[in-house]
Amino acid sequence: MGRSLDFCQEVERSLLKKYRKQLWNPFIYGVKRYELVRDGDRIAVCISGGKDSFLMAKLMQELPRHSDAPFEVIYLVMD
């Protein structure tokens, strides 16, 4: 029997499992193709409160865990 996940953990896991083909793979493809992340980069992710900015923030949060290049992600909240 698998471990029980809370709602937030389930959402994070679904980005890499359930929505891998629709979200994660195109995101990774774009990052690699356009060389968007390099060693030592500091990337600012602006969160406006919409679902698109939250999704981008979650994808960027996962990226360092699966990347060979060390970089830093900074989150900004806009009003």
Backbone as numpy.savetxt, mean C-alpha at the origin, in Angstrom:
# Nx Ny Nz CAx CAy CAz Cx Cy Cz
-7.60 -25.18 12.02 -8.44 -24.00 12.02 -7.55 -22.76 12.02
-7.85 -21.77 11.14 -7.06 -20.56 11.03 -7.30 -19.61 12.18
-6.39 -18.68 12.32 -6.55 -17.71 13.41 -7.63 -16.69 13.04
-8.23 -16.14 14.05 -9.30 -15.16 13.86 -8.69 -13.77 13.70
-9.12 -13.05 12.65 -8.62 -11.71 12.38 -9.70 -10.69 12.67
-9.30 -9.53 13.17 -10.29 -8.47 13.35 -10.53 -7.79 12.00
-11.46 -6.86 11.95 -11.88 -6.25 10.69 -10.72 -5.58 9.96
-9.92 -4.82 10.67 -8.79 -4.10 10.03 -7.78 -5.08 9.44
-7.48 -6.12 10.16 -6.54 -7.12 9.66 -7.10 -7.84 8.44
-8.39 -8.09 8.45 -9.05 -8.75 7.32 -8.99 -7.87 6.06
-9.20 -6.57 6.23 -9.12 -5.64 5.11 -7.70 -5.61 4.55
-6.70 -5.51 5.41 -5.32 -5.49 4.96 -4.95 -6.78 4.24
-5.39 -7.89 4.76 -5.09 -9.18 4.14 -5.77 -9.31 2.78
-6.97 -8.77 2.65 -7.70 -8.89 1.39 -7.01 -8.15 0.25
-6.24 -7.09 0.55 -5.50 -6.39 -0.50 -4.51 -7.30 -1.20
-3.90 -8.20 -0.44 -2.89 -9.09 -1.00 -3.46 -10.44 -1.43
-4.61 -10.80 -0.93 -5.19 -12.11 -1.24 -6.37 -11.98 -2.20
-7.47 -11.45 -1.71 -8.71 -11.41 -2.48 -8.62 -10.46 -3.67
-8.02 -9.29 -3.49 -7.95 -8.28 -4.54 -6.57 -8.16 -5.17
-5.81 -9.21 -5.08 -4.44 -9.19 -5.61 -4.43 -8.86 -7.10
-5.27 -9.51 -7.86 -5.29 -9.33 -9.31 -5.79 -7.94 -9.70
-6.79 -7.42 -9.00 -7.39 -6.13 -9.36 -6.62 -4.94 -8.82
-5.99 -5.06 -7.65 -5.36 -3.91 -7.00 -3.85 -4.04 -6.85
-3.39 -5.07 -6.16 -1.98 -5.19 -5.80 -1.08 -5.36 -7.03
-1.41 -6.28 -7.92 -0.56 -6.51 -9.09 -0.42 -5.28 -9.99
-1.52 -4.57 -10.35 -1.33 -3.36 -11.15 -0.54 -2.27 -10.43
-0.72 -2.18 -9.12 0.04 -1.21 -8.32 1.54 -1.52 -8.39
1.91 -2.76 -8.15 3.31 -3.17 -8.20 3.88 -3.00 -9.61
3.09 -3.33 -10.61 3.52 -3.17 -12.00 3.86 -1.71 -12.29
3.00 -0.80 -11.87 3.24 0.63 -12.09 4.46 1.15 -11.35
4.63 0.71 -10.12 5.79 1.13 -9.32 7.08 0.67 -9.99
7.10 -0.56 -10.46 8.31 -1.09 -11.09 8.54 -0.50 -12.48
7.48 -0.43 -13.29 7.64 0.03 -14.67 8.13 1.47 -14.74
7.57 2.33 -13.91 7.92 3.74 -13.94 8.99 4.12 -12.91
9.57 3.11 -12.27 10.63 3.30 -11.29 10.27 4.40 -10.29
9.13 4.22 -9.64 8.60 5.24 -8.74 9.29 5.26 -7.38
9.94 4.16 -7.00 10.57 4.08 -5.68 12.03 3.68 -5.86
12.90 4.47 -5.23 14.33 4.17 -5.23 14.83 4.10 -3.79
16.03 3.55 -3.63 16.63 3.46 -2.29 16.71 4.83 -1.65
16.29 4.90 -0.39 16.41 6.13 0.37 15.33 7.18 0.11
14.35 6.88 -0.73 13.27 7.84 -1.01 12.43 8.09 0.22
11.87 9.29 0.29 10.86 9.64 1.29 9.60 9.99 0.51
8.58 9.18 0.63 7.36 9.33 -0.15 6.25 9.84 0.74
5.60 10.92 0.31 4.47 11.49 1.04 3.18 10.99 0.41
2.31 10.43 1.23 1.00 9.98 0.77 -0.03 10.88 1.44
-0.79 11.58 0.63 -1.77 12.53 1.13 -3.13 11.84 1.26
-3.72 11.91 2.44 -5.01 11.28 2.70 -6.06 12.37 2.82
-6.99 12.39 1.87 -8.03 13.42 1.86 -9.30 12.96 2.57
-9.43 11.67 2.79 -10.62 11.13 3.44 -11.46 10.29 2.51
-11.15 10.30 1.23 -11.87 9.50 0.26 -11.34 8.08 0.21
-12.13 7.20 -0.38 -11.73 5.80 -0.43 -10.50 5.59 -1.30
-10.31 6.41 -2.32 -9.14 6.25 -3.18 -7.85 6.61 -2.45
-7.87 7.65 -1.65 -6.65 8.03 -0.92 -6.35 7.03 0.21
-7.39 6.49 0.83 -7.17 5.47 1.86 -6.60 4.20 1.24
-7.09 3.83 0.07 -6.57 2.65 -0.61 -5.10 2.85 -0.98
-4.77 4.02 -1.51 -3.38 4.31 -1.86 -2.49 4.25 -0.61
-2.98 4.78 0.50 -2.21 4.75 1.74 -1.97 3.31 2.19
-2.98 2.45 2.09 -2.82 1.06 2.51 -1.86 0.32 1.59
-1.94 0.58 0.28 -1.01 -0.06 -0.65 0.42 0.40 -0.39
0.60 1.68 -0.13 1.93 2.20 0.18 2.44 1.67 1.51
1.53 1.42 2.44 1.93 0.86 3.73 2.45 -0.57 3.56
1.88 -1.32 2.65 2.31 -2.69 2.39 3.59 -2.76 1.57
3.83 -1.77 0.73 4.95 -1.81 -0.20 6.31 -2.02 0.48
6.66 -1.31 1.55 7.99 -1.55 2.16 8.15 -2.97 2.70
7.07 -3.61 3.08 7.15 -4.98 3.60 7.53 -5.97 2.51
7.25 -5.61 1.25 7.48 -6.52 0.13 8.53 -5.99 -0.84
9.27 -4.98 -0.45 10.24 -4.34 -1.33 11.66 -4.60 -0.85
12.58 -4.64 -1.80 14.00 -4.78 -1.46 14.65 -3.43 -1.20
14.06 -2.37 -1.76 14.62 -1.03 -1.62 14.15 -0.40 -0.30
15.07 0.06 0.52 14.67 0.74 1.76 14.19 2.16 1.45
12.99 2.49 1.90 12.45 3.83 1.72 11.47 4.11 2.84
11.10 5.37 2.95 10.22 5.82 4.04 8.93 6.39 3.45
7.82 6.06 4.10 6.52 6.58 3.69 6.00 7.50 4.79
5.60 8.70 4.40 5.06 9.69 5.33 3.61 9.96 4.92
2.72 9.99 5.88 1.30 10.19 5.60 0.90 11.61 6.03
0.23 12.31 5.11 -0.27 13.65 5.37 -1.79 13.64 5.29
-2.42 14.31 6.22 -3.89 14.38 6.21 -4.29 15.79 5.77
-5.09 15.84 4.73 -5.53 17.13 4.18 -7.00 17.34 4.52
-7.35 18.58 4.65 -8.73 18.94 4.96 -9.42 19.50 3.73
